[in-house]
Amino acid sequence: MEIVIISALVMGILVLHGPLTALLQKIYTRHQFKQFIARETFYHSVVSRYMRYYNRLTLEEQRKFLFRTFQFQQSKNFHFIEVKETAEMPILVSAVAVQLTFGLEKFKLNYFDDIFILRDDYHYGFYSRPFMGHVDQSGIYLSWDNFIKGVSGQAPNCNVGLHEMAHALAYVNFIMQTEEDKHFKKEFTNFSKVARPIFTSMQEGARNLLGDYAATNYHEFWAVAVEVYFENPVQFQHELPTLYEAMSRVLNQDPLNFAKGNTTLIWRSALRMPEEMGA
């Protein structure tokens, strides 16, 4: 009899686990949204000052973008090393992560609890060359001097924030598998069918818009492609049209569609934004 009762309890817990988790998540999202509303104007002032990407979104998409930025920031511990902390730093870092993942369902890069912001170039491990940023099991590392140049457009085709977030996105989906996005994982296979031959040709000496560093290894090819995709989409599409199309599919967004006022694919979910955000 006891076994029957215990079995029934276990089955009940298993049956209720999904709906209960969803309910608790909805309650928590509502709570977060109330906190966000009080800071929305400040978030807008920070992000709109630096990010052209954000400024080209519709008002509805901007609110979705800012709320995701708030949620991302709340999910991380930010550490500042030899650099004076300001309120805009974690907001901008979070916003860059959201830019990359705005077309995806999973956007928090949940394996990474810690983000480290350093003053400028730094040395890591046994490498002799200085780093602008890197990703490993301990967290996401960014040099602020290089990061701010990227988001403010001072470094053509270079955005260290997007570069490292691209590494982090691949890390959580393929290495740690802690926050797998079904669309991203499915489309990455198709992306590689296009990207691998281009990468191989670069390793054999071919040159293109992505530059020599993209030929270092396939991980760097992916991260550099993300940078150039957002920083220079017109030239990217012109020189590497098949790769551009593959990038659009795997990230589920197309930055060139902003100019046409035509946001695509999963961005249509922004129309359900009040429900999504628990408003």
N, C-alpha and C positions, 0 to 999 in steps of 0.2 A: 504493500500500500504506500509506504514511504517513497519507494522508487517511482511509483506512478505520480505522486504529488510533486516530487522533485523534477521529474521529467516534464510535467505540465508547466511548472514554473519556468524552467529553462526555455521551453518552447514559447511561452508567453513573452519572456524577455526578448528572445530572438525576433518574434513577430513585431513587437512594439518598438524595437531598437531604432529601426529606420524612421518611422513617423515621429518618434520622440526626439530623435536627434535633429530632424528637420524643424520641429516646433521650437526647440531650444535655440537653434541657429537663427530662426526668424525673429525670436524675441531679442536675441543679442544684436542682430542687425538693426532692429528698430531702435534699440538703446544707442548704438553707434551713430545712427542717423541723427538722433536728437543732439548728440554731442557735436556732430559735424556741422549741423545748421548754424550753430553759434560761431563757428570759425570759417564758414564758407567764404565770406567776403575776403578774409585775410588770405586764405588759400588761393583764391582767384587773383588777388593782387600780386602774389609771389609768382605763380605759375605763368600768368599772362605777360609778366614783365620779361620773361626769358624764352618761353617756348612757342615758336611759331606754329608748331603742330597743334597745340591746344587752341590757339587763337583762330584756327581755321575750322574748328568743330562747330556744330550747331549749339545753341544754348542748352538744349536738352542733353546733348552728348557731353558738353562741358560739365554739367552737374554730375553726370555719371562718372566722368573722368576724375573730378575732384573728390567725389566720395570714395572712389577706389583708391585714390592717393591717400586719403585719410585712413582708410582701412589698412592699407599696406604699411603706412608709418606706424600705426598702432600695433602691428604684429611684429615689429622689429625693435631690437635694442641698438641704439646708435652710440658709437664710441668715437671720441675725437682725440686724435693723437698729434700733439705739437701744432694744433690749429685751434683758434678760438671759435667756440661753438656759437652759431647764430640760429635764430628760429627758422630761417629760410632753408638751411642746409638739409635737414631730413625731409622737408617738403619737396624740394627739387629732386633729391635722389629717389624718393618714392614716386614722383611724377614721371621720371624717366623709365622706371620699371613698369609703370602703368602704360606708358606710351607703347612699349614693346608688346605688352600682353593685352592691349585694349580690345583686340579682336577675339581673344580667347576666353573661355569660361573660367579657367583657373589662373589667377593672377598674383597670388601672394607669395609665390616661391617659398612655400612653407617649410622646406628643410632648413632654410637659413634664418636663424633667430638674430644673428648679429651682423651689423654692417659697420665697418671701420673706415673712418674718414681721416686721411693723413694730409699734411700740409701740401707736399709736392712730391716729386719723384722719390722713390725709396728703393732700398735693396731688399731682396727676398731670397732666402735659402742660399744656395751656392752659386747663384747666377751673378755674373760680373756686371751685366747691364742693369741700369735702373728700371724700375717698374712704374707705370702710371696707374696700374690697378691689377688685381688678380682675384681669383675665386678658388677657395679650397674648402675642406671640410669644416674649418673653423669659422668661415664667414665670407662675406663679400668685402673686398678692400678697394678703396678709391682714393686717388690723390685729388684734393679739392682744387688745386690750381689748374690741373688738366681738365677736371670735370666741368668747371665753370666756363672754361674756354669752349668746350664742346657744346654745352647747352645755349651759350650766347652767340654761337656761330663764328667764333674767332679762329677756329681751326678747321679749314675746309676738309670735308670727307672724314673728319675725325670726331668721334664722340665717345669718350672712354666710358661714360655711364651706360650708353646703349651696348657697347662692346662687352662690358663685364656682366650686364644683365642678360645678354645673349648666352654667355657661358653658364650663368646661373640657371637659366631656363632649360638648357640642355641637361644640366646637372640633375635637376629635380625630376626630369622626365625619363632620362636614360641611365643615369648612374645610381642615384639613390631611390628613384621611383617613389617619392613621397607625395608628390602632388601632380599626378599624371593628367594631362589634358588630352582627352580622346581625339579631338580634332588635330591637335598639333602632332601627336605621335603618329596618327594615320597618314597625315599629309607629309611628314618629314621623310617617309620612305619615297614618296613621289618626288619630293624636293631633291633628294640625293640622286635620283635617276638622272636629273638634269645637272646637278651641281658636281657630281663626282668626275665626269669627263672634263669639265672646265678646270677643276682643281688639278687633275692629273696633267692636263696640258700646261698648266702654270708651273707645276713642278718640273716639267720638261723644258721650260724656258719661255713659254708663251707669256705675253704681257697684256694686261687690260686695266680697266679702271680701278680694280680692287687693290692693285699694288703688290709688291713683292712679299710683304709680310703675310698676305693671305695664303701664300704657298707654303708657309712653315709647316703646317699640319692641317687636318680637316677641321679640327676644333677652331683654329684661328681663321680658317676660310669662312666658316659659318659666322663667327663674331664680326669679322670685317664686312662681310656681305650685309649684315644687319645695319652696321653703321652707315654704309654708303647708300643702302636702300632708303633710309630715312633722310640722310643728309643731302643726297644728290640724286633724287629719284628720276628726274628728267634724263640726265645723262646715262644713268643706270639702264633705264628702259630702252634708250636708243642703242647703247653699245652691247648690252646683254639682255635682249628682250625675253628669251626663254627662261633665263634665270630670274628675271624680274617677275615674270608671271608665276613661277614656282614659289618665290618669296611671298607674293600676294596671297597665294593659296595656303601656305603653311602658317602664316601669321594671321590669316583671315582679315586682312585689311589692305587697302591700297592708298597710299598717301597722295597719289596723283588725282584721285577722285575728289579731293577736297575742292579743287578749283572749279569743278563742275557742280558743286553742291550735291554730290551724290555719294553718300556714305553707303557702304555695302555690307553684305553678308551678315555676320552676327551682330553688327552695329544696329540692325533693325530692332534688336532686343531693347535698345534704349527707349523705344516707345513704351515699354512696360516698366520703365525705370521706377516710378513711384512704388509699384508693388515689389520690384526687386530690392529696393532700398528700405522697404518696410515703412514708407511714408504713409 
